[in-house]
Amino acid sequence: MMNIKAKSSLLCVLLLGASVFNFSASIPDEGMFPLSELSRAGLKKAGLKVAEKDIYNPGQIGLVDALVQVSGCSGSFVSPNGLIITNHHCAFSAVQLASSPEFNYLKNGFVAHAYEQEIEAQGLTIRITESYEDVSEEVLNAVTSISDPVERINRISKKRSEIANRAETEDPTIKAEVSEMFIGKSYVLFRYKTIEDVRLVYVPRQDIGEFGGETDNWVWPRHTGDFSFLRAYVAPDGSSAKYAKENVPYQPKKHLKVNPKGVNENDFVFILGYPGRTFRHRPAPYMEYQEKYLLPYTSELYDFQNQQMFAAGKDDPKTELALATRVKRNANVMKNYRGKLKGLQNLDLVGDKRQEDEALARFIESKPELKAQYGTLMTDIDKHYQAVFDIASKELWFNNIYSSISLLRIANTINDFKEAILKQNGLKAQEEVFVLNINQVKEYLDNIYGSYHLTVDKNIGRRMFEDAYQLDGPNQLAYFTKKNFISKEEAGDYIVAVLEKSKLNSQETLYDTILKDIQSLKNYNDDLLSILKELDDEREVFNAEQKRREGVLNRLMGDYVAVKEQYQAKNFIPDANSTLRLTFGNVKGYSPADATYMSPFTTIKGLIEKGNSGLPEYEYPESIKTAWLEKNFGAYIKKDLNDVPINILYNMDTTGGNSGSPIMNAHGELIGVNFDRAYDATINDFAWSEDYSRSIGVDIRYVLWIADKIDNAQFILKEMGI
């Protein structure tokens, strides 16, 4: 998604795209606590040794000031000079973009021994939470008299933007967002400091940082060195600035102390981070949608896409490198979704939720005052989701067609840039918009072309068009009815031919001719743009209906949570929504099946045993085996294991977005970096359980051992005070 700037500095979105919460004093079951809820989380009783105000204290410096959001991941400052530790997989795309067949940092790793050697981490940005405040009353006051669902959503969206814009006007040094904590119920304004110049400092080689590959992804036991070090840079005056030679390392308010002694089994630990999305306060039909439609469709589609990319890169290292990030992202989502699907089915979560909803309906019926206000709530929710089910196939197709085919994304960018220009009055205004945005557009296109491959596009395009041809009833697409294809094969052949003939196939042709000047852009057209225009027109109608349904759901979910809180006599913790949260627990194993127990530490011995299998995903540097045989463990040995621990297991409540989160001990010291969950815990997004919810982190002792004994990166240890 991009923003095209008009001459007036206002942003025209044309390219697609410390307060307290009023909760009760009861301790909730959920474990992703907003900062305002730390006082009722029971941290001291659980084992925290520092004061809660040492974690977060409005107006004062605390551990939260060392936390960062690294694009879609988390991370933390570990030195006064802007050094950040996060996951290898969080830096993966930036490492891939910095790599070439000649300098393959993705495969061979990267170590910068001086500031001057650090490389731009393209595509990564850093956000630091500065402050937040509850703005629910202001947002909801804007819709008190609104009954039309579309108008409700529009008013809420407008009010959230107004509040964010006002905050940015009051303080131009921050970026502001109003996040929805509960759908239709509560909203919070977050103020962020954004850092745009991020650089690669130290990235372990791929057979360390990605040891086990997709075979071990979402699996325990694990032996992955999933860590990387970045550095944040700002302008000499301390302001945020894009990558520039004269920029200087950022000096954070707070950085974490690293404890090289690590932790032991049953020790108290906690995590701060930016968990992405959870959906625990949703009704049974939502879970049914996940189980019947979203999860199976998406996982199967991503599997197909990866098969095409594997085939394209099999005998071409350059193509394999270019497609690496897409493959990794797809594989991660695919395995996660299949884990969730297995969990939903094994736990019969839909059935459990349905029983909860039926009990809630009886509770409403039993209370005259609630029946008067919420009497049709559960029926209305069922009707809403039945409408969703009826057009689920069309929705999923529209949600994936643009992201699946790179040339469609490129055509979409060209179309929207063109439309933005044509909306201006007069040639002079059009020229100004062209000049103001052309470099940004090219930068956006560079990222897409970086992982574009025509054969992959054609194969995926064929699949998507053949799928669309077979949709019928309310899911039938008007475009395919109009084209009157006689078979799915003809539909597939058509998109393949259009992709082959499009001038957008060549980045050089696009830049040298079509984007050469404003007139060339205005005159350009081909069949791909025509397809896109017709699909866009149909999608616009479909999106209007989606917005209407979103407005209905906004009201229904606000009521659902409100009455359910009354029924259960407690106030819920909001679902994760990429805002700063804390979770805590203990280093702890579990029993995933009868007569089995998974201990909470893995070691180098286990890594070598996996390597003996001969499987390519279990290859590792020979230097690791040499150091292990020589017992060259240094200060990083865990004495009861007589080995260096690699990964650790714990019962904290995490989800996507917690990747890179610092794992801290009872004293608030860094002892590891979170990076994954066990396969049984992929269901965490819908439900958490002490029995099966386990998350996985890389032990800080392995990070330090690899840096010291394997990669000759002792400067990292010195900078962290080790």
Legacy VTK file of the C-alpha trace (Angstrom):
# vtk DataFile Version 3.0
C-alpha trace
ASCII
DATASET POLYDATA
POINTS 722 float
0.000 0.000 0.000
1.262 3.456 -0.901
0.233 7.048 -0.398
0.370 9.411 -3.367
1.032 12.998 -2.350
-0.882 15.863 -3.837
0.779 19.278 -4.105
-0.862 20.322 -0.852
1.054 17.852 1.388
-2.300 16.230 2.248
-2.148 12.489 1.691
-4.564 11.110 -0.855
-4.772 7.392 -0.318
-4.922 6.287 -3.902
-2.590 3.340 -4.089
-4.769 0.895 -2.125
-4.392 0.942 0.190
-1.038 7.306 29.646
-4.348 6.569 30.487
-6.168 3.592 31.939
-8.705 1.198 30.512
-11.849 0.927 32.569
-11.447 -2.706 33.588
-12.433 -4.438 36.775
-9.978 -5.675 39.376
-10.391 -9.375 38.632
-7.433 -11.207 37.113
-8.263 -12.363 33.572
-7.525 -15.704 31.963
-5.823 -14.118 28.960
-2.156 -13.203 29.213
-1.439 -10.356 26.777
-1.649 -7.417 29.147
-1.784 -3.789 27.996
0.619 -1.643 30.002
-2.254 -0.117 31.974
-3.183 -3.553 33.331
0.152 -4.525 34.893
-1.090 -3.748 38.395
-3.700 -6.529 38.221
-1.600 -9.080 36.343
-0.231 -10.646 39.545
3.402 -10.198 38.488
4.876 -10.017 41.988
3.032 -13.117 43.118
4.223 -14.935 40.004
7.879 -14.145 40.740
8.805 -10.694 39.404
11.655 -9.216 41.478
11.722 -5.661 40.105
8.956 -3.162 40.782
6.136 -2.903 38.234
7.030 0.778 37.774
10.479 -0.368 36.594
8.683 -1.937 33.639
6.326 0.945 32.867
5.942 4.242 34.694
4.192 7.052 32.753
6.507 10.020 32.386
9.506 8.041 33.651
11.982 5.678 32.011
11.262 1.946 32.203
11.989 -1.331 30.437
9.310 -0.554 27.855
11.541 2.235 26.537
13.981 -0.437 25.356
11.251 -2.125 23.279
10.880 -1.582 19.547
8.613 -2.766 16.789
10.686 -3.965 13.815
8.242 -3.764 10.921
5.953 -6.737 11.739
8.169 -8.085 14.532
9.451 -6.998 17.944
12.967 -6.275 19.181
14.891 -4.528 21.930
17.800 -2.150 22.393
20.793 -3.866 23.977
23.328 -1.031 23.951
23.361 2.763 24.367
24.278 3.075 20.683
21.055 1.847 19.113
22.012 -1.830 18.816
18.891 -3.998 18.481
18.470 -7.742 18.880
15.601 -9.428 17.036
15.043 -12.633 15.064
16.910 -13.874 12.011
13.564 -14.379 10.280
12.576 -10.776 11.053
15.671 -9.481 9.249
15.382 -12.149 6.509
13.857 -9.950 3.798
16.406 -7.157 4.373
19.281 -9.653 4.223
17.855 -11.112 1.026
17.632 -7.661 -0.566
21.246 -6.926 0.450
22.441 -10.242 -1.026
23.539 -11.289 -4.476
24.942 -14.547 -5.842
28.416 -13.034 -5.359
27.753 -11.706 -1.841
25.162 -14.092 -0.469
24.731 -12.775 3.075
21.577 -14.842 3.434
23.512 -18.075 3.031
26.877 -17.070 4.472
25.895 -14.533 7.137
27.119 -10.996 7.662
29.321 -9.370 10.299
30.110 -5.640 10.387
33.090 -4.954 12.645
32.680 -1.169 12.365
29.827 1.314 11.858
31.074 2.014 8.322
30.604 -1.640 7.347
26.947 -1.806 8.388
24.525 -2.272 5.504
21.136 -0.647 4.943
18.320 -2.954 6.041
15.962 -2.162 3.191
12.275 -2.340 4.017
12.710 -2.324 7.813
11.507 0.490 10.058
11.590 0.884 13.828
8.722 2.145 15.992
8.977 3.025 19.671
5.860 3.562 21.777
6.069 7.032 23.337
2.683 7.220 25.098
-0.989 6.311 24.781
-4.424 7.385 25.993
-7.959 6.049 25.906
-10.104 7.886 23.332
-13.083 5.495 23.331
-15.562 8.143 24.447
-14.594 10.582 21.706
-14.745 7.894 19.002
-18.062 6.374 20.096
-19.716 9.762 20.663
-19.354 10.257 16.907
-21.765 7.364 16.221
-24.292 7.523 19.057
-27.129 8.480 16.694
-25.943 6.494 13.637
-27.937 3.400 12.681
-26.680 2.853 9.116
-23.791 0.325 9.347
-21.744 1.839 6.490
-22.054 5.322 7.931
-21.075 3.956 11.353
-17.835 2.499 10.000
-17.099 5.650 7.990
-17.674 7.900 11.014
-15.503 5.750 13.283
-12.733 5.622 10.682
-12.926 9.384 10.158
-12.859 10.112 13.882
-9.875 7.794 14.426
-8.011 9.618 11.645
-8.945 13.013 13.071
-7.614 12.090 16.507
-4.372 10.707 15.061
-3.865 13.751 12.820
-4.509 16.070 15.751
-1.871 14.282 17.827
0.666 14.554 14.993
-0.104 18.260 14.587
0.437 18.812 18.308
3.759 16.931 18.122
5.225 16.686 14.593
8.022 14.397 15.818
5.663 11.439 16.363
3.397 9.206 14.325
-0.010 8.491 15.822
-2.527 5.678 15.452
-5.878 5.017 17.071
-6.120 1.260 17.650
-9.354 -0.633 18.155
-8.984 -2.630 21.384
-12.474 -4.180 21.323
-14.535 -4.022 18.127
-17.095 -1.255 18.468
-16.301 -0.800 22.172
-12.900 0.720 23.012
-10.224 2.743 21.202
-6.747 3.909 22.273
-4.479 6.586 20.794
-0.840 5.451 20.530
2.024 7.859 19.849
5.141 6.397 18.205
8.639 7.547 17.398
9.581 6.159 13.984
13.140 5.437 12.839
13.589 4.891 9.104
17.352 4.282 8.886
17.952 0.709 10.051
21.149 -1.208 9.283
22.364 -4.798 9.413
25.103 -5.340 11.988
25.397 -9.089 12.537
23.378 -11.872 10.937
24.376 -15.520 11.452
24.639 -17.755 8.428
21.471 -19.442 7.216
22.369 -22.913 8.495
22.462 -21.397 12.006
19.694 -18.802 11.824
17.342 -21.107 9.946
18.618 -24.498 11.082
15.879 -27.085 10.602
14.130 -25.045 7.907
10.442 -25.632 7.373
10.729 -29.179 8.747
11.298 -27.776 12.239
9.160 -24.644 11.868
6.461 -24.580 14.601
8.044 -27.716 16.098
9.683 -28.695 19.395
12.400 -29.791 20.026
14.104 -26.988 18.123
17.764 -26.038 17.567
17.562 -22.758 15.645
19.825 -19.733 16.178
17.013 -17.391 15.206
18.674 -14.075 16.066
20.086 -11.024 14.280
21.464 -7.654 15.305
20.427 -4.357 13.734
21.239 -0.740 14.504
18.940 2.283 14.476
20.261 5.517 12.963
18.917 9.083 13.067
19.951 12.452 11.674
22.728 14.311 13.574
20.053 16.444 15.282
18.309 13.302 16.582
15.332 13.474 14.219
14.135 10.566 12.150
15.686 10.470 8.683
15.982 8.111 5.739
19.239 6.241 5.154
22.123 8.690 4.759
25.881 8.506 5.281
25.876 11.393 7.754
23.301 9.778 10.068
24.431 8.695 13.542
23.519 5.779 15.839
20.347 6.428 17.814
20.743 6.715 21.577
17.714 5.108 23.259
16.292 6.209 26.583
16.810 2.655 27.862
18.574 -0.509 26.791
18.322 -3.984 28.305
21.046 -5.573 30.373
22.060 -8.965 28.994
22.450 -11.751 31.545
24.835 -14.376 30.083
23.925 -16.881 32.824
20.478 -17.490 31.320
17.670 -19.242 33.195
16.731 -22.648 34.594
13.616 -24.817 34.409
10.613 -23.311 36.257
12.228 -19.845 36.467
9.874 -16.871 36.136
10.175 -15.089 32.788
8.287 -12.347 30.987
8.082 -10.847 27.528
7.354 -7.368 26.228
6.441 -7.046 22.573
3.960 -6.253 19.842
1.746 -9.347 19.348
-0.144 -9.173 16.051
-3.727 -10.466 16.182
-5.707 -12.809 18.387
-9.415 -13.633 18.115
-10.454 -14.996 21.497
-13.515 -12.831 22.009
-15.331 -13.964 18.865
-18.491 -16.105 18.632
-18.780 -19.659 17.323
-19.611 -18.725 13.696
-16.320 -16.812 13.434
-14.440 -19.975 14.411
-16.533 -21.927 11.923
-15.485 -19.501 9.153
-11.845 -20.098 10.054
-12.244 -23.878 10.088
-14.355 -24.289 6.946
-13.116 -21.501 4.692
-10.145 -19.266 5.512
-7.608 -21.726 6.931
-7.986 -24.570 4.395
-8.219 -22.233 1.365
-5.193 -20.114 2.278
-2.916 -22.973 3.341
-3.657 -24.935 0.170
-3.156 -21.878 -2.073
0.162 -20.989 -0.416
1.325 -24.595 -0.778
0.610 -24.412 -4.518
2.387 -21.062 -4.844
5.470 -22.400 -3.089
5.571 -25.436 -5.370
5.773 -23.064 -8.341
8.526 -20.990 -6.723
10.531 -24.069 -5.702
10.395 -25.305 -9.301
11.491 -21.923 -10.686
14.487 -21.665 -8.361
15.540 -25.299 -8.397
18.356 -24.875 -10.929
18.806 -21.104 -10.754
20.491 -19.708 -7.604
19.670 -16.122 -8.570
15.947 -16.911 -8.873
16.039 -18.991 -5.688
17.513 -16.026 -3.794
15.011 -13.572 -5.299
12.051 -15.737 -4.279
13.413 -16.720 -0.843
11.398 -14.213 1.211
8.112 -15.021 -0.549
8.702 -18.748 -0.061
9.550 -18.332 3.618
6.516 -16.136 4.351
4.168 -18.497 2.527
5.588 -21.570 4.240
5.323 -19.949 7.654
1.664 -19.004 7.164
0.828 -22.343 5.557
2.175 -24.414 8.446
0.657 -22.053 11.018
-2.771 -22.281 9.399
-2.603 -26.064 9.172
-1.680 -26.179 12.848
-4.637 -23.972 13.700
-6.936 -26.118 11.588
-5.725 -29.254 13.347
-6.207 -27.566 16.728
-9.731 -26.379 15.906
-10.713 -29.870 14.834
-8.976 -31.758 17.647
-10.313 -29.463 20.377
-13.734 -29.004 18.739
-13.379 -25.317 19.509
-16.382 -24.480 17.326
-18.521 -26.826 19.404
-17.211 -25.366 22.662
-17.838 -21.817 21.474
-21.327 -22.764 20.352
-22.115 -24.066 23.843
-20.777 -20.815 25.323
-22.958 -18.782 22.962
-26.036 -20.855 23.764
-25.418 -20.320 27.488
-25.008 -16.593 26.833
-28.306 -16.530 24.940
-30.049 -18.178 27.901
-28.475 -15.621 30.246
-29.793 -12.760 28.110
-33.242 -14.364 28.009
-33.275 -14.713 31.804
-32.678 -11.011 32.471
-35.538 -8.721 31.339
-33.307 -5.636 31.138
-30.747 -7.534 29.030
-33.435 -9.140 26.889
-34.802 -5.690 26.080
-31.372 -4.495 24.939
-29.760 -7.655 23.528
-32.711 -9.953 22.821
-31.877 -10.482 19.129
-28.081 -10.291 19.496
-27.209 -13.968 19.048
-29.695 -14.399 16.186
-28.295 -11.305 14.495
-24.742 -12.673 14.821
-25.794 -15.972 13.226
-27.503 -14.127 10.344
-24.427 -11.975 9.804
-22.088 -14.928 9.539
-24.447 -16.908 7.312
-24.173 -14.033 4.850
-20.391 -14.235 5.173
-20.432 -17.990 4.524
-22.596 -17.525 1.417
-19.927 -15.444 -0.374
-16.799 -16.765 1.354
-15.292 -18.212 -1.832
-15.587 -14.930 -3.720
-14.185 -12.987 -0.767
-11.168 -15.263 -0.432
-10.475 -15.066 -4.166
-10.594 -11.263 -4.162
-8.454 -11.144 -1.029
-5.709 -13.186 -2.727
-5.728 -12.390 -6.450
-3.737 -9.152 -6.232
-1.123 -10.409 -3.772
-0.690 -13.692 -5.664
0.308 -12.298 -9.066
3.210 -9.834 -9.040
2.331 -8.298 -12.421
-1.171 -7.516 -11.163
0.355 -5.655 -8.224
2.593 -3.761 -10.634
-0.337 -2.986 -12.943
-2.359 -1.875 -9.945
0.393 0.544 -8.947
0.573 1.966 -12.473
-3.219 2.290 -12.705
-3.511 4.101 -9.402
-0.586 6.430 -10.125
-2.209 7.237 -13.448
-5.605 7.885 -11.836
-4.027 10.107 -9.187
-2.502 12.245 -11.931
-5.664 12.420 -14.048
-7.651 13.673 -11.056
-5.579 16.864 -11.020
-6.879 19.950 -12.782
-4.571 21.016 -15.599
-1.266 19.794 -16.966
0.839 21.807 -14.502
-0.835 20.198 -11.466
-0.513 16.773 -13.102
3.207 17.342 -13.715
3.697 18.342 -10.085
2.060 15.141 -8.800
4.129 13.069 -11.252
7.419 14.653 -10.171
6.508 14.523 -6.474
5.741 10.799 -6.531
7.752 9.135 -9.322
10.695 8.148 -7.114
8.398 6.706 -4.432
6.494 4.739 -7.074
9.737 3.336 -8.510
10.964 2.391 -5.046
7.694 0.531 -4.430
7.945 -1.212 -7.811
11.584 -2.160 -7.176
10.460 -4.231 -4.196
7.874 -6.088 -6.277
10.224 -6.715 -9.217
12.834 -7.955 -6.741
10.819 -11.173 -6.270
9.048 -11.298 -9.663
9.322 -14.307 -11.964
7.188 -14.622 -15.115
6.771 -18.411 -15.057
5.674 -18.291 -11.423
3.205 -15.507 -12.233
1.770 -17.444 -15.174
1.296 -20.658 -13.193
-0.311 -18.887 -10.249
-2.399 -16.720 -12.577
-3.689 -19.820 -14.357
-4.629 -21.402 -11.036
-6.458 -18.272 -9.828
-8.412 -17.814 -13.077
-9.347 -21.494 -13.272
-10.587 -21.295 -9.679
-12.623 -18.167 -10.442
-14.221 -19.784 -13.508
-15.626 -22.540 -11.301
-17.297 -20.200 -8.799
-21.080 -20.207 -9.062
-24.212 -18.840 -7.436
-23.615 -15.774 -5.258
-19.850 -16.349 -5.598
-19.838 -16.037 -9.390
-17.701 -13.175 -10.704
-19.326 -10.874 -13.249
-16.051 -10.527 -15.148
-15.955 -14.240 -15.926
-19.621 -14.265 -16.914
-18.943 -11.407 -19.327
-15.868 -13.102 -20.854
-17.969 -16.227 -21.453
-15.063 -18.653 -21.294
-16.130 -22.114 -22.402
-13.888 -23.940 -19.919
-11.591 -23.344 -16.964
-8.653 -24.162 -19.274
-9.642 -21.313 -21.595
-9.817 -18.936 -18.634
-6.345 -20.039 -17.561
-4.918 -19.747 -21.081
-6.295 -16.221 -21.349
-4.537 -14.798 -18.279
-1.291 -16.581 -19.217
-1.338 -14.969 -22.676
-2.053 -11.522 -21.227
0.799 -11.832 -18.720
3.204 -12.943 -21.446
2.351 -10.015 -23.729
2.313 -7.249 -21.119
5.107 -4.657 -21.373
5.192 -4.674 -17.586
7.166 -7.916 -17.883
10.266 -5.786 -18.273
11.212 -3.404 -15.477
13.615 -1.679 -17.849
10.868 -1.109 -20.433
8.518 0.223 -17.775
11.051 2.726 -16.443
12.516 3.793 -19.802
9.255 4.183 -21.715
6.022 4.070 -19.720
7.312 6.002 -16.702
9.654 8.149 -18.777
7.323 11.143 -18.609
3.746 12.030 -17.772
2.438 11.767 -21.342
3.838 8.247 -21.788
2.154 7.170 -18.577
-1.183 8.740 -19.551
-1.101 7.052 -22.980
-0.098 3.606 -21.755
-2.558 0.734 -21.748
-2.544 -3.007 -22.271
-4.860 -5.963 -21.693
-3.541 -6.482 -18.160
-4.617 -2.982 -17.145
-8.010 -3.600 -18.757
-8.479 -6.811 -16.747
-7.484 -4.950 -13.633
-9.946 -2.131 -14.326
-12.876 -4.531 -14.732
-11.928 -6.518 -11.630
-11.504 -3.263 -9.700
-14.981 -2.120 -10.699
-16.481 -5.390 -9.507
-14.392 -5.388 -6.356
-15.555 -1.855 -5.559
-19.166 -3.070 -5.460
-18.119 -6.093 -3.409
-16.115 -3.907 -1.011
-19.151 -1.697 -0.431
-21.064 -4.753 0.762
-18.100 -5.801 2.888
-18.058 -2.366 4.506
-21.772 -2.653 5.260
-21.175 -6.023 6.920
-18.206 -4.598 8.814
-20.472 -1.873 10.169
-23.024 -4.435 11.308
-20.286 -6.518 12.934
-18.857 -3.450 14.693
-22.105 -2.937 16.582
-22.719 -6.648 17.179
-19.252 -7.352 18.589
-19.406 -4.324 20.864
-22.644 -5.669 22.309
-21.374 -9.266 22.377
-18.311 -8.413 24.481
-20.307 -6.090 26.766
-22.979 -8.663 27.623
-20.493 -11.545 27.834
-18.482 -9.591 30.400
-21.663 -9.262 32.457
-22.386 -12.978 32.077
-18.891 -14.027 33.181
-18.699 -11.250 35.794
-15.313 -10.039 34.620
-13.756 -7.646 32.147
-11.657 -9.129 29.358
-8.170 -8.223 28.265
-8.359 -6.945 24.664
-7.272 -9.241 21.857
-3.784 -8.583 20.520
-3.687 -5.847 17.875
0.020 -5.041 17.324
0.148 -2.717 20.330
2.653 -3.088 23.177
1.774 -5.926 25.581
3.324 -7.963 28.411
2.990 -11.683 29.013
4.621 -13.793 31.724
5.070 -17.387 32.802
7.752 -19.963 33.509
10.384 -21.970 31.677
8.441 -25.178 31.389
8.133 -28.351 29.332
4.893 -30.153 28.457
3.327 -33.440 27.391
1.884 -33.152 23.855
0.792 -36.798 23.754
0.318 -39.785 26.015
3.532 -41.063 27.651
5.647 -38.202 26.267
7.329 -35.254 27.944
9.160 -32.435 26.206
11.867 -30.875 28.392
12.348 -27.098 28.091
15.954 -26.964 26.828
17.722 -28.201 23.709
21.493 -28.338 23.274
24.278 -28.465 20.704
24.362 -32.244 21.195
20.813 -32.418 19.825
21.732 -30.204 16.878
24.581 -32.548 15.946
22.290 -35.571 16.275
19.862 -33.979 13.827
22.775 -33.263 11.518
23.637 -36.958 11.484
20.353 -37.592 9.630
21.925 -36.279 6.437
18.893 -34.129 5.621
19.860 -30.800 3.962
17.798 -28.713 6.404
19.953 -30.126 9.237
23.299 -29.077 7.790
25.354 -26.850 10.078
28.840 -25.277 10.118
31.621 -27.760 10.850
33.055 -25.233 13.297
30.125 -25.904 15.648
30.957 -29.611 15.850
34.652 -28.875 16.294
34.015 -26.491 19.189
31.536 -28.928 20.764
33.943 -31.876 20.574
36.646 -29.727 22.151
34.157 -28.726 24.890
34.916 -25.121 24.004
31.801 -23.836 25.752
33.369 -20.899 27.583
31.125 -19.125 30.063
28.001 -20.167 28.149
27.706 -23.729 29.443
24.601 -24.834 31.371
26.272 -27.018 33.965
23.420 -29.451 34.605
23.303 -30.170 30.863
27.095 -30.023 30.392
26.363 -28.240 27.136
25.353 -24.914 25.653
21.548 -24.542 25.585
20.182 -23.531 22.185
16.427 -23.090 22.558
14.073 -22.771 25.526
10.393 -23.531 26.046
7.947 -21.594 28.244
4.217 -21.217 28.877
3.881 -17.525 27.984
1.046 -16.230 25.835
2.481 -15.179 22.458
1.413 -14.876 18.858
2.677 -13.512 15.531
4.350 -10.139 16.094
6.020 -11.408 19.275
8.844 -12.670 17.067
11.969 -10.918 18.300
10.476 -10.049 21.690
13.048 -10.022 24.502
12.631 -12.786 27.065
13.509 -11.366 30.483
14.167 -12.916 33.854
12.661 -11.832 37.175
15.151 -8.940 37.350
14.262 -7.578 33.907
17.472 -8.849 32.273
17.582 -10.279 28.747
18.005 -14.074 28.732
16.640 -14.966 25.291
14.680 -13.915 22.220
11.221 -15.273 21.419
10.744 -16.637 17.896
8.092 -19.350 17.597
5.438 -21.555 19.171
5.097 -25.316 19.394
2.760 -26.761 16.736
-0.004 -27.430 19.271
0.159 -23.741 20.279
-0.689 -22.355 16.831
-4.259 -22.427 18.145
-3.239 -19.698 20.653
-4.787 -17.059 18.410
-8.201 -18.514 19.250
-7.640 -20.063 22.682
-4.822 -20.453 25.222
-4.260 -23.445 27.499
-1.669 -24.340 30.134
-1.746 -27.872 28.721
-0.546 -27.156 25.192
0.381 -23.465 24.816
4.168 -23.314 24.672
6.362 -20.722 22.997
9.969 -21.089 21.859
12.946 -18.766 22.224
16.651 -18.795 21.442
18.691 -18.934 24.661
21.009 -15.919 25.063
23.844 -18.301 25.898
23.675 -19.757 22.390
23.560 -16.282 20.843
26.694 -15.282 22.758
28.447 -18.602 22.081
27.853 -18.374 18.331
29.018 -14.735 18.256
32.115 -15.475 20.351
33.249 -18.959 19.325
31.903 -19.357 15.777
31.520 -15.972 14.037
34.339 -13.968 15.620
31.885 -11.197 16.528
33.267 -10.418 19.970
32.586 -6.723 19.359
28.892 -7.472 19.845
29.560 -8.916 23.288
31.747 -5.963 24.216
29.110 -3.452 23.125
26.500 -5.265 25.232
28.789 -5.175 28.259
29.566 -8.921 28.295
LINES 2 724
17 0 1 2 3 4 5 6 7 8 9 10 11 12 13 14 15 16
705 17 18 19 20 21 22 23 24 25 26 27 28 29 30 31 32 33 34 35 36 37 38 39 40 41 42 43 44 45 46 47 48 49 50 51 52 53 54 55 56 57 58 59 60 61 62 63 64 65 66 67 68 69 70 71 72 73 74 75 76 77 78 79 80 81 82 83 84 85 86 87 88 89 90 91 92 93 94 95 96 97 98 99 100 101 102 103 104 105 106 107 108 109 110 111 112 113 114 115 116 117 118 119 120 121 122 123 124 125 126 127 128 129 130 131 132 133 134 135 136 137 138 139 140 141 142 143 144 145 146 147 148 149 150 151 152 153 154 155 156 157 158 159 160 161 162 163 164 165 166 167 168 169 170 171 172 173 174 175 176 177 178 179 180 181 182 183 184 185 186 187 188 189 190 191 192 193 194 195 196 197 198 199 200 201 202 203 204 205 206 207 208 209 210 211 212 213 214 215 216 217 218 219 220 221 222 223 224 225 226 227 228 229 230 231 232 233 234 235 236 237 238 239 240 241 242 243 244 245 246 247 248 249 250 251 252 253 254 255 256 257 258 259 260 261 262 263 264 265 266 267 268 269 270 271 272 273 274 275 276 277 278 279 280 281 282 283 284 285 286 287 288 289 290 291 292 293 294 295 296 297 298 299 300 301 302 303 304 305 306 307 308 309 310 311 312 313 314 315 316 317 318 319 320 321 322 323 324 325 326 327 328 329 330 331 332 333 334 335 336 337 338 339 340 341 342 343 344 345 346 347 348 349 350 351 352 353 354 355 356 357 358 359 360 361 362 363 364 365 366 367 368 369 370 371 372 373 374 375 376 377 378 379 380 381 382 383 384 385 386 387 388 389 390 391 392 393 394 395 396 397 398 399 400 401 402 403 404 405 406 407 408 409 410 411 412 413 414 415 416 417 418 419 420 421 422 423 424 425 426 427 428 429 430 431 432 433 434 435 436 437 438 439 440 441 442 443 444 445 446 447 448 449 450 451 452 453 454 455 456 457 458 459 460 461 462 463 464 465 466 467 468 469 470 471 472 473 474 475 476 477 478 479 480 481 482 483 484 485 486 487 488 489 490 491 492 493 494 495 496 497 498 499 500 501 502 503 504 505 506 507 508 509 510 511 512 513 514 515 516 517 518 519 520 521 522 523 524 525 526 527 528 529 530 531 532 533 534 535 536 537 538 539 540 541 542 543 544 545 546 547 548 549 550 551 552 553 554 555 556 557 558 559 560 561 562 563 564 565 566 567 568 569 570 571 572 573 574 575 576 577 578 579 580 581 582 583 584 585 586 587 588 589 590 591 592 593 594 595 596 597 598 599 600 601 602 603 604 605 606 607 608 609 610 611 612 613 614 615 616 617 618 619 620 621 622 623 624 625 626 627 628 629 630 631 632 633 634 635 636 637 638 639 640 641 642 643 644 645 646 647 648 649 650 651 652 653 654 655 656 657 658 659 660 661 662 663 664 665 666 667 668 669 670 671 672 673 674 675 676 677 678 679 680 681 682 683 684 685 686 687 688 689 690 691 692 693 694 695 696 697 698 699 700 701 702 703 704 705 706 707 708 709 710 711 712 713 714 715 716 717 718 719 720 721
